[in-house]
Amino acid sequence: MSSSMEKITDNHKEERFNSLHGDEDEPVPNYRGIKAMPYIIGNETFEKLGTVGSATNLVVYLTTVFNMKSVTAATLINVFNGTCNLATLVGAFLCDAYFGRYKCLGFASVCSLLGMLILMLTAAIPNAHPPHCAATTCSPPTPWQFTFLLASFLCLVIGAGGIRPCNLSFGADQFDPRSESGKRGTSSFFNWYYCTYAAAVMVSVTGIVYVQSNISWSIGLAIPAFLMFISCALFFWGTRIYVIVKPQGSPLTSVAQVLVAALRKRSLELPEDSGALLFDYHPPKSINSRLPRTSQFRCLDKAVIITDSDKINPNGSPNKPWRLCSMQQVEEVKCIVRILPIWASTIIFNVPLLQQQTYAVFQALQSDRQLGHFQIPAATYVLFTMVTLTIWIPIYDRILVPYLVTGKEGGITMLQRMGIGLILGIFCMVSNQTLI
């Protein structure tokens, strides 16, 4: 029995390895995760030092250097942040379907560097930004100056769209998923990743922001550009030891196939007996466990109905995946549909969350920030959020959870935590309103 279980486990690991790295006939990659980790962690650390150092103080930069109104600057920053988040969907699709993580990370890093250089030039070149406000007049940016500024934002958006969905998974690719040392290396990589990420943000919202606000915008924006250059250099320096995984196809394509196939077969009736009329193919090398059929969202089940025009390949896969999908694909799409309400609720939650980057900074600008002979930069107040999280998480995990008599391992469920967070967000906005 023991030998049988070990054989099954080894087969499962082999299937997972083949699904990630190609066919069984391909050579085994030379995993050097520990050697590759400094380059990837260094790339991520200096990238965060650069991007956070440039983005944290942008709202102050737009209002003081580009003479924008507070509402205009806040709107532009929110649109910029939202576009960066949406760009990750495009970047993830292109990475998984066509280019792979290495090429996407390399191209995106260069784009981020270019965006920071352009942003630095908007401060360093006098004609690239409006003149300082006089006693009674304040000139807005010219169309050329505003276009130059938007060019830097565009490059930063492209960089964020390629870096954010690829950096963690690219680091995990460097470790052998079949070995215990590879699993430990992956865990160590994640720990170092988040540790250096927090340290980079701390340095950015204190040191770099101080230089920008109190010394020089040109120097303060040149520092993140230089740090991003180091990030690019470290990334390409480690190319010779990276494990570069070939693109395997995007999950977004599978979702689109289910929707298109269900729409094409919307006029068909679902059979009472699943039998041979429903396509239940499961790839032999898939790392996803087989999902049972559910009765929710039955309209999507029409994508698995086999008609006379549908043909099956010798390996069991459909000949036309945009007309016939497997039950596994449909159930995976149903899982996505079920979490849409949770996702929609986080949209509302991010409304007060985003105020920390704009409203809190504007409030700090109007406050007395003098601490002896030292004046705290307005954007540094974002640091209080990270400090609060750093203090609260161990208090919850080590003090509150043991005394919560709920019978659950984590004290309360994830859904309950999210609900409490939404309620606290309401109180946060109410308290902000009372301060206005």
C-alpha positions in Angstrom: 0.0 0.0 0.0 2.8 2.4 0.9 4.7 1.8 -2.4 1.4 2.3 -4.3 0.8 5.6 -2.7 4.4 6.7 -3.4 3.9 5.8 -7.0 0.7 7.8 -7.3 2.3 10.8 -5.6 5.3 10.6 -8.0 3.0 10.3 -11.0 1.1 13.4 -9.8 4.3 15.4 -9.4 5.4 14.3 -12.8 2.1 15.4 -14.4 2.3 18.8 -12.7 5.9 19.2 -13.9 5.1 18.2 -17.5 2.1 20.6 -17.5 4.3 23.5 -16.4 7.3 22.8 -18.5 6.1 21.0 -21.6 6.3 17.4 -22.9 8.0 14.5 -21.2 10.6 14.4 -24.0 11.9 17.9 -23.3 15.1 18.2 -21.2 14.7 18.8 -17.5 15.4 22.5 -16.7 18.4 23.3 -14.7 16.8 24.8 -11.6 19.0 27.3 -9.8 16.4 29.0 -7.7 18.7 30.1 -4.8 21.1 31.6 -7.3 18.4 33.3 -9.3 16.5 34.6 -6.3 18.8 37.6 -5.6 18.4 38.9 -9.2 14.6 38.5 -9.1 14.2 39.9 -5.5 16.6 42.7 -6.4 14.7 43.5 -9.5 11.4 43.6 -7.6 12.9 45.6 -4.7 14.4 48.4 -6.8 11.3 48.4 -9.1 9.1 49.1 -6.0 11.6 51.7 -4.7 11.3 53.4 -8.1 7.5 53.1 -8.8 6.3 53.8 -5.3 8.8 56.6 -4.9 7.4 58.2 -8.1 3.7 57.5 -7.5 3.3 58.2 -3.8 3.9 61.9 -4.1 2.4 62.4 -7.5 -0.7 64.3 -6.2 1.6 66.8 -4.5 3.7 67.1 -7.7 0.7 67.8 -9.9 -0.7 70.5 -7.6 2.5 72.3 -6.8 4.5 71.9 -10.0 1.9 71.4 -12.7 -0.5 73.9 -11.0 -3.5 71.6 -11.2 -6.5 72.0 -9.0 -6.9 69.4 -6.2 -9.9 67.8 -7.8 -8.2 67.5 -11.2 -5.0 66.1 -9.7 -7.0 63.5 -7.6 -9.1 62.5 -10.6 -6.0 62.0 -12.8 -4.2 59.9 -10.1 -7.3 57.7 -9.6 -7.6 57.2 -13.3 -3.9 56.4 -13.5 -4.1 53.8 -10.6 -7.2 52.2 -12.1 -5.7 51.9 -15.5 -2.6 50.3 -14.0 -4.8 47.7 -12.3 -6.8 47.0 -15.5 -3.6 46.7 -17.5 -2.6 43.7 -15.5 -5.4 41.7 -17.1 -4.0 42.5 -20.6 -0.5 41.8 -19.4 -1.4 38.5 -17.8 -3.2 37.4 -21.0 -0.3 38.3 -23.3 2.1 36.7 -20.9 0.3 33.4 -20.6 -0.8 33.1 -24.2 2.0 34.5 -26.3 5.2 35.9 -24.8 6.0 34.2 -21.5 6.9 35.8 -18.2 10.6 36.6 -19.0 9.9 38.6 -22.1 6.9 40.4 -20.4 9.0 41.3 -17.3 11.9 42.5 -19.4 9.8 44.7 -21.7 7.7 46.0 -18.8 10.8 46.9 -16.8 12.2 48.9 -19.6 8.8 50.7 -20.1 8.7 51.6 -16.4 12.3 53.0 -16.7 11.3 55.1 -19.7 8.2 56.4 -17.9 10.2 57.4 -14.9 12.8 59.1 -17.1 10.1 61.1 -18.8 8.5 62.0 -15.5 11.9 63.2 -14.2 12.3 65.4 -17.3 9.0 67.1 -16.7 10.5 68.4 -13.5 14.1 69.0 -14.7 13.3 70.8 -17.9 11.8 74.3 -17.1 9.7 74.3 -20.3 8.2 70.9 -19.6 6.1 72.3 -16.7 4.2 75.5 -16.0 6.0 78.4 -14.3 5.6 78.7 -10.5 2.4 80.5 -9.4 2.8 84.2 -8.9 1.0 86.1 -6.2 -2.3 86.3 -8.1 -1.9 84.2 -11.2 -1.3 80.5 -11.7 -0.8 79.2 -15.2 -2.1 75.8 -16.1 0.0 73.3 -18.1 0.0 73.8 -21.9 -1.3 71.0 -24.1 2.3 70.0 -25.0 3.3 69.9 -21.3 0.2 67.8 -20.4 0.9 65.4 -23.3 4.5 65.0 -22.2 3.2 64.2 -18.7 0.7 61.7 -20.0 3.4 60.0 -22.0 5.2 59.1 -18.8 2.0 57.8 -17.3 1.4 55.6 -20.3 4.8 54.0 -20.0 4.3 53.4 -16.3 0.9 51.8 -17.0 2.5 49.5 -19.6 5.2 48.7 -17.1 2.7 47.9 -14.3 0.6 45.8 -16.6 3.6 43.5 -17.4 5.4 43.4 -14.0 2.5 42.9 -11.5 1.1 39.7 -13.0 4.4 38.1 -13.7 7.0 38.8 -11.0 5.8 36.4 -8.3 5.1 33.5 -10.7 8.4 34.1 -12.5 10.2 33.7 -9.2 8.3 30.5 -8.4 9.3 29.1 -11.9 12.9 29.1 -10.7 12.3 26.3 -8.2 11.7 22.6 -8.9 8.1 21.8 -8.0 8.9 18.1 -7.7 11.4 18.3 -4.9 11.2 19.2 -1.2 14.1 21.7 -1.6 12.2 23.4 -4.4 9.1 23.7 -2.3 11.1 25.2 0.6 12.8 27.5 -1.9 9.5 28.8 -3.2 8.2 29.5 0.3 11.5 31.3 1.1 11.2 33.3 -2.0 7.6 34.5 -1.1 8.8 35.4 2.4 11.7 37.5 1.1 9.5 39.0 -1.6 7.0 40.5 0.8 9.7 41.4 3.3 11.6 43.4 0.7 8.4 44.8 -0.7 7.4 46.3 2.7 11.0 47.7 3.2 11.0 49.3 -0.3 7.6 51.0 0.4 8.8 52.2 3.8 12.0 53.8 2.2 10.0 55.3 -0.7 7.3 57.0 1.4 9.9 58.4 3.8 13.3 59.1 2.2 12.4 59.6 -1.4 9.3 61.6 -0.6 11.4 63.8 1.7 13.9 64.6 -1.1 11.0 65.4 -3.5 9.1 67.7 -1.1 12.0 69.5 0.7 15.0 69.4 -1.6 14.3 69.1 -5.3 11.7 67.5 -7.5 14.3 66.9 -10.2 16.6 65.0 -7.8 13.6 63.3 -6.1 12.3 61.9 -9.4 15.8 61.1 -10.7 16.4 58.8 -7.7 13.5 56.5 -8.6 14.6 56.5 -12.3 18.1 55.5 -11.2 16.7 52.8 -8.9 14.6 51.4 -11.8 17.7 51.3 -14.0 19.4 49.1 -11.3 16.2 47.0 -11.3 16.5 46.4 -15.1 20.2 45.7 -14.9 19.8 43.1 -12.2 17.0 41.4 -14.1 18.9 41.1 -17.4 22.1 40.2 -15.5 20.5 37.0 -14.3 19.2 35.9 -17.7 21.8 33.1 -18.1 20.6 31.2 -15.0 16.8 31.7 -15.3 14.4 28.9 -16.0 12.2 30.3 -18.8 8.8 28.6 -19.0 7.1 28.5 -22.3 3.6 30.2 -22.5 0.8 27.5 -22.0 -2.3 29.6 -22.8 -4.4 32.0 -20.8 -7.3 31.0 -18.5 -9.1 34.0 -20.0 -9.3 32.2 -23.3 -11.0 29.2 -21.7 -13.6 31.5 -20.1 -14.3 33.2 -23.5 -14.6 29.8 -25.1 -17.3 28.7 -22.6 -19.3 31.9 -23.1 -19.1 31.8 -26.9 -20.0 28.1 -27.1 -22.9 28.5 -24.7 -24.2 31.5 -26.7 -23.9 29.5 -30.0 -25.9 26.6 -28.5 -28.4 28.7 -26.6 -31.4 27.2 -28.6 -30.5 23.6 -27.6 -32.3 21.8 -24.7 -30.2 20.2 -22.0 -30.8 16.4 -21.9 -32.3 15.0 -18.7 -29.6 12.3 -18.6 -26.0 13.5 -18.9 -25.0 10.3 -20.6 -22.9 10.6 -23.9 -24.5 13.9 -24.9 -22.4 16.0 -22.6 -18.7 16.4 -23.1 -16.7 15.5 -20.0 -13.1 15.7 -21.1 -10.4 16.3 -18.5 -6.8 16.8 -19.7 -4.5 14.1 -18.3 -1.7 16.6 -17.4 -4.0 19.1 -15.8 -3.0 20.2 -12.3 -6.6 21.2 -11.4 -8.8 18.6 -9.6 -11.9 17.5 -11.4 -14.9 19.6 -10.4 -18.4 17.9 -10.0 -21.3 19.1 -12.1 -23.5 21.7 -10.3 -27.0 22.8 -11.1 -26.3 26.6 -10.9 -26.1 28.7 -14.0 -27.5 25.9 -16.2 -27.4 28.1 -19.3 -23.6 27.6 -19.4 -24.0 23.8 -19.5 -25.2 24.2 -23.1 -21.5 24.7 -24.0 -20.9 20.9 -23.3 -23.7 19.5 -25.4 -22.3 17.3 -28.2 -24.0 17.9 -31.6 -23.6 16.1 -34.9 -21.2 18.9 -36.1 -18.9 18.5 -33.1 -15.8 16.4 -33.7 -13.4 14.9 -31.1 -9.7 14.6 -31.6 -7.9 11.3 -31.1 -6.6 12.5 -27.7 -10.1 13.2 -26.5 -9.9 17.0 -26.9 -12.5 18.9 -28.9 -11.7 19.7 -32.5 -13.3 23.2 -32.3 -12.9 24.5 -28.7 -15.0 27.6 -29.5 -18.0 25.3 -30.2 -17.6 22.5 -27.7 -16.2 22.9 -24.1 -15.6 20.4 -21.4 -17.6 20.1 -18.2 -14.5 21.1 -16.3 -14.2 24.4 -18.2 -17.9 25.2 -17.5 -17.6 24.5 -13.8 -14.5 26.7 -13.6 -16.4 29.5 -15.2 -19.2 29.0 -12.7 -16.7 29.3 -9.9 -15.7 32.7 -11.3 -19.3 33.8 -11.6 -19.9 32.9 -7.9 -17.2 35.2 -6.7 -18.4 38.1 -8.8 -20.5 39.5 -5.9 -17.5 39.5 -3.6 -15.4 41.2 -6.3 -18.1 43.8 -6.8 -18.2 44.6 -3.1 -14.5 45.3 -3.1 -15.0 47.9 -5.8 -17.0 49.9 -3.2 -14.5 49.2 -0.5 -11.6 50.6 -2.7 -13.4 54.0 -2.8 -12.4 54.9 0.8 -9.1 52.9 0.4 -8.1 55.1 -2.5 -8.8 58.3 -0.5 -5.6 57.5 1.5 -3.6 58.4 -1.6 -5.3 61.7 -2.3 -7.6 63.0 0.4 -5.2 62.1 3.3 -2.4 63.8 1.4 -4.4 67.0 0.8 -5.5 67.0 4.5 -1.8 66.7 5.5 -0.9 69.6 3.3 -3.2 71.8 5.3 -2.0 70.5 8.7 0.8 71.5 10.9 3.5 69.0 10.0 6.3 70.6 11.9 8.2 68.3 14.2 10.8 70.5 15.9 13.0 71.7 13.1 11.8 68.9 10.7 8.7 69.1 8.5 7.1 65.7 7.7 6.3 65.4 4.0 2.5 65.2 3.3 2.8 61.9 1.3 4.6 60.3 4.2 1.3 60.1 6.1 0.5 57.0 3.9 3.1 55.2 6.1 0.6 55.2 9.0 -1.6 52.7 7.1 1.3 50.2 6.8 2.4 50.7 10.4 -1.2 50.0 11.5 -1.4 46.8 9.5 2.0 45.7 10.9 0.8 46.2 14.5 -2.8 44.9 14.0 -2.1 41.6 12.2 0.0 40.0 15.0 -2.5 41.3 17.6 -5.3 39.6 15.7 -3.4 36.4 15.1 -1.8 35.9 18.5 -4.2 37.6 20.9 -7.7 37.8 19.6 -8.0 34.5 17.7 -7.3 32.3 20.7 -10.1 34.0 22.6 -12.7 33.9 19.8 -14.9 30.9 20.7 -16.2 30.2 17.3 -14.9 26.7 16.6 -13.1 27.9 13.5 -9.4 27.6 13.0 -8.9 31.3 12.1 -11.4 32.7 14.6 -13.8 33.9 11.9 -14.2 33.0 8.3 -12.7 35.0 5.4 -16.2 36.1 4.3 -16.8 37.4 7.9 -13.5 39.3 7.8 -14.4 40.9 4.6 -17.8 42.0 5.9 -16.2 43.5 9.0 -13.7 45.3 6.8 -16.6 46.8 4.7 -18.3 48.0 7.9 -15.1 49.6 9.2 -14.8 51.3 5.8 -18.2 52.9 6.3 -17.1 54.2 9.7 -13.9 55.5 8.1 -15.8 57.5 5.5 -18.2 58.8 8.2 -15.3 60.0 10.3 -13.8 61.7 7.3 -17.0 63.5 6.6 -17.2 64.8 10.1 -13.8 66.3 9.8 -14.7 68.3 6.6 
